């Protein structure tokens, strides 16, 4: 019965309200944090880091968390572009839907700098954002995941772009 339910979930995409798709302005107060002794990233001051197996931070009320993970591989001349990110993440996003029962929002965006997608998972919305850079002969991919109780929050994805643009690598 569970596998039948999952099959019916395939293809269900949640609408992002039209007002949420447009550009809008907002300001963030940011504070720098060191991740893996490898880079510095600036996060909104509402996030408070806590001990974990990877870099994680949460809001004081615990309703929103962010995790940041790096992985790397030797650079073999690959071009980091939209196709690179689609090859890297689309199968994973599809597995979230087809095997995990996640409900995707219609905010998938892949560019030459990043790929992102959000999902409704039970009572929370999860926002996935991945970027990559070539550093010292390696491709370094950085995954950001924000989990927030409640529905879609139009500020999260632009916030992740700002956070990603704040990265400063120690070895770069």
C-alpha positions as a Markdown table, in Angstrom:
| # | Residue | x | y | z |
|---|---|---|---|---|
| 1 | Unk | 0.0 | 0.0 | 0.0 |
| 2 | Unk | 2.9 | 2.4 | 0.8 |
| 3 | Unk | 4.4 | 1.9 | -2.6 |
| 4 | Unk | 1.1 | 2.5 | -4.2 |
| 5 | Unk | 0.9 | 5.9 | -2.4 |
| 6 | Unk | 4.3 | 6.8 | -3.5 |
| 7 | Unk | 3.5 | 6.1 | -7.2 |
| 8 | Unk | 0.5 | 8.5 | -6.9 |
| 9 | Unk | 2.8 | 11.2 | -5.6 |
| 10 | Unk | 5.0 | 11.2 | -8.7 |
| 11 | Unk | 4.2 | 14.3 | -10.8 |
| 12 | Unk | 2.5 | 16.2 | -8.0 |
| 13 | Unk | 4.1 | 19.6 | -7.9 |
| 14 | Unk | 3.2 | 22.3 | -5.5 |
| 15 | Unk | 2.6 | 25.8 | -6.8 |
| 16 | Unk | 4.6 | 28.7 | -5.5 |
| 17 | Unk | 2.2 | 31.6 | -5.4 |
| 18 | Unk | 2.8 | 34.1 | -8.2 |
| 19 | Unk | 3.6 | 36.9 | -5.8 |
| 20 | Unk | 6.5 | 34.7 | -4.5 |
| 21 | Unk | 8.1 | 34.3 | -7.9 |
| 22 | Unk | 8.9 | 38.0 | -8.5 |
| 23 | Unk | 11.9 | 39.9 | -7.4 |
| 24 | Unk | 11.7 | 41.8 | -4.1 |
| 25 | Unk | 14.1 | 43.5 | -1.8 |
| 26 | Unk | 15.0 | 42.6 | 1.8 |
| 27 | Unk | 18.0 | 43.1 | 4.1 |
| 28 | Unk | 19.9 | 40.6 | 6.1 |
| 29 | Unk | 22.1 | 41.2 | 9.1 |
| 30 | Unk | 24.9 | 38.7 | 8.6 |
| 31 | Unk | 27.6 | 37.2 | 10.9 |
| 32 | Unk | 30.6 | 35.2 | 9.7 |
| 33 | Unk | 31.1 | 31.6 | 10.7 |
| 34 | Unk | 34.0 | 29.2 | 9.8 |
| 35 | Unk | 33.0 | 25.9 | 8.2 |
| 36 | Unk | 35.3 | 22.8 | 8.3 |
| 37 | Unk | 38.3 | 25.2 | 8.8 |
| 38 | Unk | 38.0 | 25.5 | 5.1 |
| 39 | Unk | 35.9 | 28.6 | 4.4 |
| 40 | Unk | 34.0 | 31.4 | 6.0 |
| 41 | Unk | 30.3 | 32.0 | 5.3 |
| 42 | Unk | 28.1 | 34.8 | 6.5 |
| 43 | Unk | 24.7 | 33.6 | 7.9 |
| 44 | Unk | 21.8 | 35.7 | 9.1 |
| 45 | Unk | 22.2 | 36.5 | 12.8 |
| 46 | Unk | 19.1 | 34.6 | 13.7 |
| 47 | Unk | 21.1 | 31.3 | 13.1 |
| 48 | Unk | 23.0 | 30.0 | 16.1 |
| 49 | Unk | 25.6 | 27.3 | 15.4 |
| 50 | Unk | 25.4 | 24.1 | 17.5 |
| 51 | Unk | 27.6 | 21.0 | 17.8 |
| 52 | Unk | 27.0 | 18.4 | 15.1 |
| 53 | Unk | 28.8 | 16.0 | 12.7 |
| 54 | Unk | 28.7 | 18.9 | 10.2 |
| 55 | Unk | 28.1 | 22.6 | 10.3 |
| 56 | Unk | 24.6 | 23.2 | 11.6 |
| 57 | Unk | 22.8 | 26.3 | 13.0 |
| 58 | Unk | 19.2 | 26.9 | 14.1 |
| 59 | Unk | 17.0 | 29.7 | 15.1 |
| 60 | Unk | 16.4 | 30.3 | 18.8 |
| 61 | Unk | 12.8 | 28.9 | 18.5 |
| 62 | Unk | 14.1 | 25.8 | 16.7 |
| 63 | Unk | 11.7 | 26.3 | 13.8 |
| 64 | Unk | 14.4 | 26.8 | 11.2 |
| 65 | Unk | 17.7 | 25.0 | 10.8 |
| 66 | Unk | 20.5 | 25.2 | 8.2 |
| 67 | Unk | 23.2 | 22.7 | 7.5 |
| 68 | Unk | 26.3 | 23.2 | 5.3 |
| 69 | Unk | 28.3 | 20.4 | 3.8 |
| 70 | Unk | 31.3 | 20.3 | 1.5 |
| 71 | Unk | 32.4 | 17.5 | -0.8 |
| 72 | Unk | 35.2 | 17.5 | -3.3 |
| 73 | Unk | 36.7 | 15.6 | -6.1 |
| 74 | Unk | 39.7 | 16.0 | -8.4 |
| 75 | Unk | 38.9 | 18.5 | -11.2 |
| 76 | Unk | 39.4 | 16.7 | -14.6 |
| 77 | Unk | 38.6 | 19.7 | -16.8 |
| 78 | Unk | 34.8 | 19.6 | -16.3 |
| 79 | Unk | 33.0 | 22.8 | -16.9 |
| 80 | Unk | 30.8 | 24.0 | -14.0 |
| 81 | Unk | 27.6 | 25.1 | -15.7 |
| 82 | Unk | 23.9 | 24.5 | -15.7 |
| 83 | Unk | 24.3 | 21.0 | -17.1 |
| 84 | Unk | 27.0 | 20.1 | -14.5 |
| 85 | Unk | 24.5 | 21.0 | -11.7 |
| 86 | Unk | 21.6 | 19.2 | -13.4 |
| 87 | Unk | 23.7 | 16.0 | -13.8 |
| 88 | Unk | 24.8 | 16.4 | -10.2 |
| 89 | Unk | 21.4 | 16.8 | -8.5 |
| 90 | Unk | 18.4 | 16.1 | -10.7 |
| 91 | Unk | 18.5 | 12.4 | -10.0 |
| 92 | Unk | 18.7 | 13.0 | -6.3 |
| 93 | Unk | 15.7 | 15.4 | -6.4 |
| 94 | Unk | 13.7 | 12.9 | -8.4 |
| 95 | Unk | 14.5 | 10.2 | -5.8 |
| 96 | Unk | 13.3 | 12.5 | -3.1 |
| 97 | Unk | 9.9 | 12.6 | -4.9 |
| 98 | Unk | 9.7 | 9.0 | -6.2 |
| 99 | Unk | 11.2 | 7.1 | -3.3 |
| 100 | Unk | 10.9 | 9.5 | -0.4 |
| 101 | Unk | 7.4 | 10.9 | -0.9 |
| 102 | Unk | 8.6 | 14.5 | -0.9 |
| 103 | Unk | 6.3 | 17.0 | -2.7 |
| 104 | Unk | 8.3 | 19.4 | -4.9 |
| 105 | Unk | 7.6 | 23.1 | -5.2 |
| 106 | Unk | 7.8 | 24.5 | -8.7 |
| 107 | Unk | 10.9 | 26.6 | -7.9 |
| 108 | Unk | 13.6 | 24.4 | -9.5 |
| 109 | Unk | 16.4 | 26.7 | -10.8 |
| 110 | Unk | 19.7 | 25.6 | -12.3 |
| 111 | Unk | 22.2 | 28.2 | -13.5 |
| 112 | Unk | 25.9 | 28.2 | -14.2 |
| 113 | Unk | 26.5 | 29.0 | -10.5 |
| 114 | Unk | 24.1 | 26.8 | -8.6 |
| 115 | Unk | 21.0 | 24.5 | -8.5 |
| 116 | Unk | 18.2 | 24.7 | -6.1 |
| 117 | Unk | 14.9 | 23.1 | -5.3 |
| 118 | Unk | 12.5 | 23.0 | -2.4 |
| 119 | Unk | 10.1 | 20.3 | -1.1 |
| 120 | Unk | 7.2 | 19.9 | 1.3 |
| 121 | Unk | 8.1 | 17.1 | 3.7 |
| 122 | Unk | 5.4 | 16.4 | 6.3 |
| 123 | Unk | 5.0 | 19.6 | 8.3 |
| 124 | Unk | 8.1 | 21.4 | 7.1 |
| 125 | Unk | 9.6 | 22.8 | 3.9 |
| 126 | Unk | 13.1 | 21.8 | 2.9 |
| 127 | Unk | 15.2 | 24.1 | 0.7 |
| 128 | Unk | 18.2 | 22.5 | -1.1 |
| 129 | Unk | 20.9 | 24.7 | -2.7 |
| 130 | Unk | 24.2 | 23.5 | -4.2 |
| 131 | Unk | 27.0 | 25.5 | -5.7 |
| 132 | Unk | 30.5 | 24.5 | -6.9 |
| 133 | Unk | 33.9 | 26.1 | -7.4 |
| 134 | Unk | 37.3 | 24.9 | -8.7 |
| 135 | Unk | 39.8 | 25.4 | -5.9 |
| 136 | Unk | 43.4 | 24.1 | -5.9 |
| 137 | Unk | 42.7 | 21.5 | -8.6 |
| 138 | Unk | 39.5 | 20.2 | -7.0 |
| 139 | Unk | 35.8 | 20.8 | -7.6 |
| 140 | Unk | 34.4 | 21.8 | -4.3 |
| 141 | Unk | 30.6 | 21.5 | -4.0 |
| 142 | Unk | 28.8 | 23.1 | -1.2 |
| 143 | Unk | 25.3 | 21.9 | -0.1 |
| 144 | Unk | 23.0 | 24.1 | 1.9 |
| 145 | Unk | 19.8 | 22.6 | 3.4 |
| 146 | Unk | 17.4 | 24.8 | 5.2 |
| 147 | Unk | 14.5 | 23.1 | 7.0 |
| 148 | Unk | 11.6 | 25.3 | 8.3 |
| 149 | Unk | 8.4 | 24.3 | 9.9 |
| 150 | Unk | 5.4 | 25.4 | 7.8 |
| 151 | Unk | 4.8 | 26.3 | 4.2 |
| 152 | Unk | 6.9 | 27.8 | 1.5 |
| 153 | Unk | 8.8 | 30.9 | 2.6 |
| 154 | Unk | 9.8 | 33.1 | -0.4 |
| 155 | Unk | 12.8 | 34.6 | 1.4 |
| 156 | Unk | 14.7 | 31.4 | 1.9 |
| 157 | Unk | 16.0 | 30.9 | -1.7 |
| 158 | Unk | 17.2 | 34.5 | -2.2 |
| 159 | Unk | 18.8 | 34.3 | 1.3 |
| 160 | Unk | 20.7 | 31.1 | 0.2 |
| 161 | Unk | 22.0 | 32.9 | -2.8 |
| 162 | Unk | 23.3 | 35.7 | -0.6 |
| 163 | Unk | 24.8 | 33.2 | 1.8 |
| 164 | Unk | 26.5 | 31.3 | -1.1 |
| 165 | Unk | 27.9 | 34.6 | -2.4 |
| 166 | Unk | 29.4 | 35.4 | 1.0 |
| 167 | Unk | 31.7 | 32.3 | 0.9 |
| 168 | Unk | 35.4 | 33.0 | 1.3 |
| 169 | Unk | 37.7 | 30.0 | 1.0 |
| 170 | Unk | 40.8 | 29.9 | 3.2 |
| 171 | Unk | 42.9 | 28.3 | 0.4 |
| 172 | Unk | 41.6 | 30.4 | -2.5 |
